[in-house]
Amino acid sequence: MVSYVEKNAAMLMRIASAIDEKAAPALLPETEAYPVLAPRECECLLWTARGKDAKAIAAILVLSEFTVRSYLRSARQKLKSSTLSQAVAKAINARLIAP
């Protein structure tokens, strides 16, 4: 005697595939589109994520502290973040930096 599943395997596979195709987009989290950051903005955020302040980052990257603060402010604005910590978190989440 042939079981129901064996008898209707092809039809059940088509149904499962159709359900998966319709349900998959609803199950995935919505991804927020992140802007493209300049390489220096990413570097400054990376060093911030590693615990460095603007003065230390300036010394590491051989830039002025004012320039580092400008890059960080620009990155924060592009990432629509109210704080630098939030900008770092968003950059990590978007895989723009990998501390």
C-alpha positions as CSV (number, residue, x, y, z in Angstrom):
1,M,0.0,0.0,0.0
2,V,1.4,3.5,-1.0
3,S,1.2,6.2,1.7
4,Y,-0.4,9.6,1.0
5,V,2.9,11.4,1.1
6,E,4.5,9.0,-1.3
7,K,1.5,9.2,-3.7
8,N,1.4,13.0,-3.6
9,A,5.1,13.9,-3.2
10,A,5.4,16.1,-6.3
11,M,2.3,18.1,-5.4
12,L,3.4,18.5,-1.8
13,M,6.8,19.7,-2.9
14,R,5.2,22.3,-5.2
15,I,2.9,23.5,-2.3
16,A,5.8,23.7,0.1
17,S,7.9,25.6,-2.4
18,A,5.0,28.1,-3.0
19,I,4.5,28.6,0.7
20,D,8.2,29.2,1.3
21,E,8.4,31.7,-1.6
22,K,5.5,33.7,-0.2
23,A,6.5,33.5,3.5
24,A,10.3,34.1,3.2
25,P,10.2,37.9,2.6
26,A,7.8,38.3,5.6
27,L,10.2,36.4,7.9
28,L,13.3,38.4,7.0
29,P,13.9,41.5,9.0
30,E,13.7,44.7,7.0
31,T,17.1,46.0,6.2
32,E,17.8,49.7,6.6
33,A,19.7,51.1,3.7
34,Y,22.9,52.7,5.0
35,P,24.7,55.4,3.2
36,V,28.2,55.0,1.8
37,L,30.7,56.3,4.3
38,A,34.1,57.8,3.2
39,P,37.1,55.6,4.0
40,R,38.3,58.1,6.7
41,E,34.8,58.2,8.3
42,C,35.0,54.4,8.5
43,E,38.5,54.5,10.0
44,C,37.5,57.1,12.6
45,L,34.4,55.0,13.6
46,L,36.5,51.9,13.7
47,W,39.0,53.5,16.1
48,T,36.1,54.9,18.2
49,A,34.7,51.4,18.4
50,R,38.1,50.2,19.7
51,G,37.9,52.8,22.5
52,K,40.0,55.6,21.2
53,D,39.1,59.3,21.6
54,A,39.4,62.0,18.9
55,K,42.9,63.0,20.1
56,A,44.2,59.4,20.0
57,I,42.6,58.8,16.6
58,A,44.2,62.0,15.3
59,A,47.6,60.8,16.4
60,I,47.1,57.3,14.9
61,L,45.9,58.6,11.5
62,V,48.2,61.6,11.5
63,L,45.3,64.1,11.2
64,S,44.3,67.1,13.3
65,E,41.8,66.5,16.1
66,F,39.4,68.9,14.4
67,T,39.5,66.8,11.2
68,V,38.8,63.6,13.2
69,R,35.9,65.2,14.9
70,S,34.6,66.4,11.5
71,Y,34.8,62.9,10.1
72,L,33.0,61.5,13.1
73,R,30.3,64.1,13.0
74,S,29.8,63.5,9.2
75,A,29.5,59.7,9.8
76,R,27.1,60.2,12.6
77,Q,24.9,62.4,10.4
78,K,25.0,60.0,7.5
79,L,24.0,57.2,9.8
80,K,21.2,59.3,11.3
81,S,22.5,58.8,14.8
82,S,22.1,61.1,17.7
83,T,25.2,59.8,19.5
84,L,28.6,58.6,18.4
85,S,27.9,55.3,20.2
86,Q,24.8,54.8,18.2
87,A,26.7,55.6,15.0
88,V,29.3,52.9,15.9
89,A,26.6,50.4,16.6
90,K,24.9,51.1,13.3
91,A,28.2,50.9,11.4
92,I,28.9,47.5,13.0
93,N,25.4,46.2,12.3
94,A,25.7,47.3,8.7
95,R,29.1,45.7,8.4
96,L,30.7,49.0,7.5
97,I,33.3,48.4,10.2
98,A,34.5,45.3,12.0
99,P,36.1,46.0,15.3
